[in-house]
Each structure stands twice: as C-alpha cells, then as structure tokens.
Amino acid sequence: MGTEQVFPFSVVSVVEDVLQHHGGRLSDVNLASRKAEEASLRRYEAAGWLRKTVGVVGGKDLPAEPSEEHFRLGLRSGIILCNVLNRIQPGAVLKVVEAPNDSVLIPDGAALSAFQYFENVRNFLVAAEEMGLPTFEASDLEQGGKSSRVVNCVLALKSYAEWKQGGKLGIWKYGGIGSSKPPISGKTLLRKNSEPFMKSLWTMPSGDRDAMSDHSSYNDSGHDRNEGSSFSSLHSLVREYLCDKRPEEIPMVVESLLSKVVEEFERRMQIENETLKMTQEEKIPSEIECSISKATSVDEEMEEKDDAEELQVNEELEEESYETYDGHDESSSQNLKKRELVEQQTKSIQELKTIVYQTKSGMQFLQKRYQEEVIYLSKHLHTLASAASGYHKVLEENRKLYNQVQDLKGNIRVYCRVRPFLGDQPSHYSSVSNVEEGSISIMTPSKYGKEGKKTFTFNRAFGPSATQAEVFSDMQPLVRSVLDGYNVCIFAYGQTGSGKTHTMSGPNELTEETLGVNYRALGDLFLLSEQRKDTIFYDISVQMLEIYNEQVRDLLTTDEIRNSSHDGINVPDANLVPVSSTTDVINLMNLGHKNRAVGSTAMNDRSSRSHSCLTVHVQGRYLTSGSTIRGSMHLVDLAGSERADKSEATGDRLKEAQHINKSLSALGDVIASLASKNAHVPYRNSKLTQLLQDSLGGQAKTLMFVHISPEPEALGETLSTLKFAERVSTIELGAARVNKDNNSDVKELKEQISSLKAALARKEGDSERFQQSGNSSSHEAPKLKPYGSSPIRFGSHKPRDDSSSLEGQKKDISKLKRRSLDIHDIYRNSPQWPHSVNHVTNVKEDDKESSASSEWIDKTMMKRNDSLTSDDSLVGQWDAETKQFSPLLSPSSLSETSKMCLEPSLHGYDMTITDESDELDIATSDSSESELNWLSSHIPKPTTISNGLPSKPKKSSTQPKPSRIPEPR
Ligand SMILES: Nc1ncnc2c1ncn2[C@@H]1O[C@H](COP(=O)(O)OP(=O)(O)OP(=O)(O)O)[C@@H](O)[C@H]1O
C-alpha cells in the first residue's frame, strides 16, 4: 500500500507546502549558514579528537580539518567510530569489521563492504544510544546526510570520555549543540531513519542500488519501485530548491527544510488522527442515529420532501457509509454492521415508499372520487333545494290562490239547505219543488204568485237528501282557511225546526255519518294540522257559548260569565279548552249541550231561542321561523228566525222574541254595513255581533247557512227566509255577483211585467165594477197581494192607487234596475232582519250605530212590534223627514201615522224608501185593526214540525191565522 494511500496526503505535497508556505522561514537559512562555520569548527574538533584517540594511523582517512564530505567519508565505514568507542568504553562494540583492503577507501566499494560498514555504524549507534549519547542516522554518513549530527555524536562521546577520564565527577550531561535533542532509540532510529536512508540508497549509483536490492531485508520495507516517480519529483523539487545554495549551506538548509517537513507532516498526522478519532467516536453514532431517525420519519419526510430530495438524502447516507467503511479499517466490522443496517433501512424505506406511493395513489383516487361525488351530491342537493324552495313557493302560492278563490267567491257566502220531511209526512206536500246546485224553487200557491213557482239563487243549495258529508265538503275549504290564519264565521239561520242544529251539530244520536259541521270541521282541522306538523305546530282550543236574552253563558262551565269585553271582540272570561282529537270535541260538545239551558217552551226548547256558538281558536307556529299565525272560527247555531206569535208574545216569550229580533237585526246591520264597506260597522248592538266581531268583516270569511222547512205550513216563513238570504247573497257576492244579479233582476223584471199586466187587467175590471157599484169600497179590507218577488213588506202602508200604480210600477222597475247597481238602494230595498222592539224604538242619540242602519229598518216592523205588545211605549212613528221612528205614540197617533203613510205626498214621505209595496197588502188608513190583521198575516206562525216536540196551540187572535196567509186572489 503506497504512502499516499495510507495517508490522506502525500509527502511531496507536504514538502511542497513547506517550500511554498514556509519559504519565508527558510530565509533564516543564511543565519544557519553563518552557523555553518561554527559547525565546521566543531567538525574539526571532532575530527581532531578522533585522530588523537585512535591515532593518526587509525584515523588516516580522517583529515585534521576535514570538509563535511571528507568527514562523512572518513567515518562512513564506522571503523573509526567503533574503535574510538571501544577505547572509551571497552567492549561497547563487540565486533568491528575492519577494512580488508584498500577498497574501503574507494567510495564505491564492493557491496559486501558496504554492508559491513553499515553493520559497524549500526553497532556504534546502538552502543552510543545505550550509553545515552546523542545518536545520528546511518544515512547521515551518506551523501546528503546530516554530518552535524555525526559531529554532535562524536563530540558527545569526547565529552563522555573526558568526563570518564576526569573520574566521572558529577552527572555527565552532553551540552553540545543539538544535545537538547533526546537520544534516538534504536527502534525509533530504525523506523524513523530507515526510510530516508533507503531513499538515499535509491539515489545511489546503480551498482550500489543493485547490490543493496539483493538483500531481502531491504525489500521488507515494502516500497515499490514504481513509487519512485513521486520521490524523484520530490528530489527534483528539493534539488531545484537547493541549486542556488552554496555547498556548505546545503546541509543546514536541508536540515531546516526537513525539520519543517517533519513538523508539517506530524501536524497533519495529528490533525488526521483527531479527525479519525472524531469520526470513530462521534460521527459514526450520529450517522446511525441519523439513519434510524431518517428511517423512522421517512413517512413524514416523504410527505414534506419531494422524491428528488429523498433520493439525495439516501445517496448521501450511502456515501457517508462507504467513506466511513473505507477510511477506517479498524472499525470495518462496525461499518459493516452499519452498512447492513443502512441497507436494511434503505430497503425498509423503499418498501415504505412503495406503500406510501400506493396509499397516496389510492388516496388520490379516493379523493378524486370523493370530489366527484361531492360535486354530484352538491348538484343533486342544489336541485333538491331549489325543488324544495319551489315546492314551498308553490304551496304558498296555492294557499294564496286558494284564499283568493275564497275571496272571489265572496267574503259572505250563502248556502241553503232544505230539511227533509220528518216522520211519515209525504213529500208531495213539500213547498220546495226543485233543488239544483245553486238554486231552490219554491212551489207557491196561486195566491202567492202568478206562476206558482219561485226560484231563489244561492252559492250552494242542498236538497233534503243531502248528507252531512256533502254539506260539509262544500264548506270544507272555508274551514281550512282557519289554519292559514283566517277568521271564519259559519252561522245557521232559519226558523225553528228547519234543521240548523242538525247541520251544525247533528241529530241527538250521533253516528259517523250524521256528525255535524262542528265535529267535522274540528276533525278536519286536526287532520290538516297533523299533515302540516312537519312545518307548523298547531294549538287548537275551543270555547262554547250561549247567548240567551242578551246574556252570554259559557257552556263549558256552569258559572255564568260576565261579558267584560267592552270592545265586543270576544268573551275573554270564557273557558278556552285545548282539544287534540274529535273525541275531545264530542265530550266538550256533550258538556255544552248539557249545560245549555232548556226552558219550557211552547213549541221547542230553549235552544230555539238562544244562539249557541262554538268558537275554535287555532294558533300555528312555524317550526323553522318561529313565526305564528292565528285563526278562529265561529260555528253559530242561531235562534229561530221566525217571528214570535202575537198570541204568545207575552212575558218571557216576548222578552225572548225581542232579544232574538234585536240580535238578528244587529247581525243584519253588521252584514249590511260590511257589504256597503262602511267605515263603521255596528258590532256593539248585540252580544251576538260582539261575539262574532272578529269573524265578520275584514279578512274574515262568513258563511250563512240558511235552512228551510219543506212543509207548506211554513211557506210564509220559508219565503221570508229565502228572500232575505238571496238578498244577502246577491249583495255580498264579489265577482260572481254581476251575473247573478243580472239573472235575478231579469227574473224579477219579468215577474214585474207580468204583475203589471195583471194589475192593468185588474184595473180594467175594477173600473168596471166601480162604475157599477159606485164608490163604496173605502172600508173594504185590503186584499193581500201575492207574496211575489218583492222581498219584504216595505211600503206596505203605501196607498194603493190603481191610477198611479202603473207609474209607480215603472218607478219600481227603474229602481230595481238601479238597485242592481247601487248598493244603497239594494239595502234600502232589502228585506229587513227581524228587528227587536227595543232596537227600533229605543233609538238613542248616543247610539249612532243602530241609527246608521235605520234606513233599511222596515217601518212595518214597528207595527209588527206594535202588534206584539199592548205597550204603547213600543209603538213607534216613522218620521219621514228624519226617517226615524218616534216612540211613545198613542194608538190614535198610529192611525195618523198610517194616514201619513197612506198619503205620503201630503207629508213629504219619501217614496224612494219603499219599494214593491204595491205588491203587498194595503192596510186601510183608518183601521188599526186592518193593520194588525196585516201584521198577523206577515208574522208566520211557528211551524209545527213532526219532530216530536210539542206544538203549542195558537192563542186566539183578532184574525185567524189562516186568513192571514196570503190567499190567491
Ligand atoms: N237534514 C236533515 N235530515 C234529517 N233530519 C233532519 C234534518 N234537518 C233537521 N232534521 C231533524 O229535524 C228536527 C229539527 O231539526 P233541528 O233541531 O236541527 O232544527 P233547528 O232549526 O235547530 O231548531 P231550533 O231552532 O229549535 O234549534 C230534528 O229532529 C232533526 O233531527
């Protein structure tokens, strides 16, 4: 192994560095050369002492003042040195090879001699070292060697000899130049000086070199001849450096140079050793740790670094491992282990890499699919969201449209239902001849009409065979409006026994089929609220009230409640009972019916003369927004609308009748006011209107369910009821109103024309009779006109003037035409709601509400009221100017009133407030009896219905009732 392979640096490079970097230091070579002279003197001293000690003959090869060359050559054989040493220290060199011949003097002597000389020198040096003398290198005796060290050795020996000759006094210590250097050990001598020595051999002439190369010991040094080039370059370098030096300076320069080289060499070796030590003690463990940590954290690194960086790290790792392995043989086993470990880790890393790559690609694939699915789902979700919002919009739109349709149908709608015959009563006696979807035809006896048939149009008409379910299905949309936040009022109107309770509640014995509107409405609300529970939560609760004699009772409690609501909006003290099922409702209704007061009556129980009201309160809360909506529904079973019979109109019955009339009249006022869109609606005129206030008008939807009985006996009341209902229906209908009004008016106009024709014919006949019998008919009882198309008894006191009747009829026609367009005319011409006596007569200045509707209060009602009681205070007088009744008129003044009515032109009576009066009976102006008779004829008797209820016999009256039923002329 070459030097440059053993060491990380070459000797040549060391020398070059010394020459280049330490050239400055070599400048002191001059100083050394100055010392060379001193060295020469010392050499002379050494040579002289050697000559003196061994004699001139023995030292014949050594001049007294030899040059350095001669000094070296003289001592080169080692004979002089060995002999001198043996003289001073006998036996120090046991065998001294003497020169066999003169060849010793020949510089280039035989090889054997050279070898023997070398043995002499070597033996001398060993002995000198054992004696503690400063030694020199054998090569110092060769050309280029350090003769100064030889001089030093000789002078040291001289000093030792003198010390020995002097009796060995004190401790011998060599104090010559170079004595500070420690003695060179034999081993060190050999190792350290063998190389320069061998180098010098290579510089020897070829013959010597060949001779030397034959000796095996020289080959043991392991030097390869091929390495000579580096040495030759070194030599050339040194020679070049020394070429300008004087020969005597060269040894000193070379010595200095070599010492520098040696120092540099040692310095480098020390550095190298330290580096190696660090590498072994620190670097290797850190590399292992680094490798392990890199291996364990490879996953994280893989994520953080790209592949190129990872590869670089691994390559560096491997390079470091190889360097470590190559650079340190002694730790090769460790390096092997380390390398194996690194290889294992590298393998693991590769496997991990593969797994990571697979996982990564798998993750990327999954991520891609996930993103695709997310995109797909988001699209799908978007579609669903838009569909959902669209669905909600459509739902909302549907609700709006639904309620708009309800609005278009009219805020107040009128339905009519014909009760079937009860028991075994044959149907051919029915006064109802035909029932179509929106109209009812009534068979009128010839005395009522010319054609024997009268048709009334409503929003909906139900015949006797209509089932409860059919009836409810038609009002179901209205009921459902409650859940959308509307207020709804459904009230049943009709005379006693016409089937109001049956429609609203059902018969006494309830079955699923016979359940009335009340149950079905609530059941429907429950069903709908259940269907909507995902979006809205509904609270449904009910109240049940009765209004009897203007007193409000809570039917869900036994205590009488006080109407503390001054606004009349509601009855706040009434029990409000939450319900959640139809069963709850049935139980409550049973309780209500039980609590409903039942009085002894002439023909029916108290329920006929009291209003019962089932109020359903609905509060809905949207689950998403939290907003709430409120709706309410009044289901009212009104008291019988028939007029109280005069014969029974006493005491409690009279009081009941008054209250019923008052409340129904107030209800009519409210409806009329709403229809005319008056700013003020007189809700406060009765408990009934107060109770229903929130469900009458505004956004509220009202349904009047008119009931009629089919019995011919009830025809009068039936016609009255139908007339009124049709009028309300005609007035209140919205968009459908025009066509309906037109149809109705056309019919009426036709009837008017036929009536006029009949009047003309009659007039002609009367004229002839008048001429025959003279003017003797002034006291005849007025003949009742047929209960024709005129709805009511307005203008019943209007004088019957045949001569003016035609003109009056024409006026009426024009008024009818106008009425169809003018709502006020319609009201004026409308049949009145039954007015209570108190309502009409007790008109107070501060009660403007009632006066607001006084214009369409039938004057005849006063007379009818008058007929209901003998109390003069109840008699009213119609003031044509103020258009108000004046109470407290005496019976005599009634006659005057009649006169006034009969002679309106004289008293400024406004004819326009009456209409069709000529169609009705005419009371004689001077006969209050006739007037009473008229009133009797127009107050229908309570219908005797075969409903199992007792029919009270009629009290005697001045005129038998049958006579008051309109008779055919
Ligand atoms: N559509 C109908 N089908 C069968 N029976 C009916 C019908 N309408 C009414 N009735 C029966 O006629 C009778 C009288 O009906 P209901 O009591 O409902 O009349 P009303 O107008 O409520 O009388 P009131 O004013 O006294 O309360 C009852 O026995 C009832 O069952």
The ligand as an SDF file (V2000), in Angstrom:
LIG
                    3D

 31 33  0  0  0  0  0  0  0  0999 V2000
 -131.2510   17.2560    7.0270 N   0  0  0  0  0  0  0  0  0  0  0  0
 -131.9590   16.5870    7.9440 C   0  0  0  0  0  0  0  0  0  0  0  0
 -132.0650   15.2700    7.8450 N   0  0  0  0  0  0  0  0  0  0  0  0
 -132.7360   14.5930    8.7900 C   0  0  0  0  0  0  0  0  0  0  0  0
 -133.3000   15.1410    9.8560 N   0  0  0  0  0  0  0  0  0  0  0  0
 -133.2040   16.4730    9.9930 C   0  0  0  0  0  0  0  0  0  0  0  0
 -132.5230   17.2560    9.0620 C   0  0  0  0  0  0  0  0  0  0  0  0
 -132.5790   18.5290    9.4640 N   0  0  0  0  0  0  0  0  0  0  0  0
 -133.2610   18.5260   10.6000 C   0  0  0  0  0  0  0  0  0  0  0  0
 -133.6570   17.2970   10.9240 N   0  0  0  0  0  0  0  0  0  0  0  0
 -134.4010   16.9480   12.0880 C   0  0  0  0  0  0  0  0  0  0  0  0
 -135.4040   17.8980   12.2660 O   0  0  0  0  0  0  0  0  0  0  0  0
 -135.5640   18.1940   13.6230 C   0  0  0  0  0  0  0  0  0  0  0  0
 -135.3850   19.6730   13.8600 C   0  0  0  0  0  0  0  0  0  0  0  0
 -134.1550   19.9760   13.4720 O   0  0  0  0  0  0  0  0  0  0  0  0
 -133.2820   20.9630   14.3270 P   0  0  0  0  0  0  0  0  0  0  0  0
 -133.4820   20.7690   15.7560 O   0  0  0  0  0  0  0  0  0  0  0  0
 -131.8980   20.8090   13.8200 O   0  0  0  0  0  0  0  0  0  0  0  0
 -133.8730   22.3390   13.8820 O   0  0  0  0  0  0  0  0  0  0  0  0
 -133.3990   23.7240   14.4680 P   0  0  0  0  0  0  0  0  0  0  0  0
 -133.5220   24.6600   13.3270 O   0  0  0  0  0  0  0  0  0  0  0  0
 -132.0760   23.5750   15.0260 O   0  0  0  0  0  0  0  0  0  0  0  0
 -134.4190   24.0790   15.5440 O   0  0  0  0  0  0  0  0  0  0  0  0
 -134.1600   25.0650   16.7730 P   0  0  0  0  0  0  0  0  0  0  0  0
 -134.1760   26.4010   16.1960 O   0  0  0  0  0  0  0  0  0  0  0  0
 -135.3090   24.8090   17.6640 O   0  0  0  0  0  0  0  0  0  0  0  0
 -132.8450   24.6620   17.3040 O   0  0  0  0  0  0  0  0  0  0  0  0
 -134.5370   17.3810   14.3560 C   0  0  0  0  0  0  0  0  0  0  0  0
 -135.1710   16.2370   14.8670 O   0  0  0  0  0  0  0  0  0  0  0  0
 -133.5770   16.9980   13.3090 C   0  0  0  0  0  0  0  0  0  0  0  0
 -133.0240   15.7740   13.5960 O   0  0  0  0  0  0  0  0  0  0  0  0
  1  2  1  0
  2  3  1  0
  2  7  2  0
  3  4  2  0
  4  5  1  0
  5  6  2  0
  6  7  1  0
  6 10  1  0
  7  8  1  0
  8  9  2  0
  9 10  1  0
 10 11  1  0
 11 12  1  0
 11 30  1  0
 12 13  1  0
 13 14  1  0
 13 28  1  0
 14 15  1  0
 15 16  1  0
 16 17  2  0
 16 18  1  0
 16 19  1  0
 19 20  1  0
 20 21  2  0
 20 22  1  0
 20 23  1  0
 23 24  1  0
 24 25  2  0
 24 26  1  0
 24 27  1  0
 28 29  1  0
 28 30  1  0
 30 31  1  0
M  END
$$$$
